[in-house]
Amino acid sequence: MTVEEQVRRARAASRTLATLSRARKDEALELIAEALRRRAGEILAENAEDVALARANKLSATLVDRLYLDEDRLRDVARSVRDVAALPDPVGETEEGRRLPNGLELTRLRVPLGVVAVVYEARPNVTVDAAALCLKSGNAAVLRGGSAAKHSNRMLAEVVQGAVLEAGLPAEAVTFVAGPREVLLELVSLKGLVDVVIPRGGDELKELLAEHSRVPVIAAAGGNCHVYVDAAADLDMALAVTINAKCQRPGVCNAAETLLVHRAVAPRFLPPVVAELQRRRVELVVDRPTSELVPGQTLKRANRTHYETEFLDLKMAVRVVESLDEAIDHIATFGSGHSEAIVTADLEAARRFVREVDAAVVYVNASTRFTDGGQFGLGAEMGISTQKLHVRGPIALRELTCLKYVAWGDGQVRA
């Protein structure tokens, strides 16, 4: 079957999904969660094959970590499906209602997008997260996973599709598309059949889709995230936030890549934070003032490329800044608009940072690692959008819907 034929069937299924009750959708999600538990052994066996191939092909430790599933991670995937089921159904919600002077009753309703294509790399959990979010929001999902996770994705898609059929829903509610790059290019050319494509991967994937897609793209972007330690920071708090933002899970998009420190606190803060980061095996690249404030160390000098880079690894750039203005300017120059944090006890500095930093999520006295649909109480997510049209921040349940105006009248005609 061609990609176009698969997507045409998904489009037909989307019309059925758009009319389903919450109870029917939640039943399907519960069956998916239960199937993940029941078939965990098969899923983990297929994932182990992907991980072994990744290591044999010398893929980075970060990529292997994204790919890896164990019982705990698979249990978390199933839990995220149940979290989605527990959320209110956005479909059919009335956003606004009013009577116009001509007597028309005008409302705005939330409705599904239709057919959502999700293109992702090396993250097998996305197979399940995307399917669950699309089902709950009344959309048909067309999934295209990366080759590094091909065994895991195939098995997870089989498990999900089996649960969908068990729930009595159309088989094409969740469609998994495999094949070479040409298959992907055909998928994103199907304007009128696919309503939106959501890529979750590196810059190369996003640039490919930006160039070739004829379908609107909502990019789940990478994150060049910063922690700024202000002159009025509680330094114990700043240390904890920095270590968590960098080290808790360095290979994800909400991990901090650059530490900015106000000169007023740099002599007291930099020696202990550098020591703790090094103890945790973080490779540091620093500016001249940092190296001068950490005696007895031979630290690699940072350059513009380092400040531009999303390391996704145990590596961090460090810079001393003269002021809050300089910190905000640095973030404006190098940040990706994902997640940015300030540590400060100065309320006015915090307010300025919140007001002037252009990012999907801005934190005051907290780690950037909280930028996540689950952490925000949104259930699973497709990723974090840094663009400004339709959705910014976690691409979760509500973000997979749009608005429809409905006008009720009693014979009005326009003069």
Buried (B, 14 or more C-beta within 10 A) or exposed (E): EEBEEBBBBBBEBBEBBBEBEBEBBBBBBBBBBBBBEEBBEEBBEBBBBBBEBBEEEEBEEBBBBBBBBEEEEBBBBBBBBBBBBEBEBBBBBEEEEEEEEEEEEBBBBBBBBBBBBBBBBBBBBBBBBBBBBBBBBBBBBBBBBBEBBBBBBBBBBBBBBBBBBBBEBBEBBBBBBEEEEEEBBBBBBBEEBBBBBBBBBBEEBBEBBEEEBEBBBBBBBBBBBBBBBBBBBBBEBBBBBBBBBBBBEBBBBBBBBBBBBBBBBBBEBBBBBBEBBBEEEBEBBBBEBBBEBBEEBEBEEBEEEBBBBBBBBBBBBBBBBEBBEBBBEBBEEBBBBBBBBBBBEBEEBBEBBBEBBEBBBBBBBBBBBBBBBBEBEBBBBBBBBBBEEEBBBBBBBBBBBBEEEEEEEEEEEEE
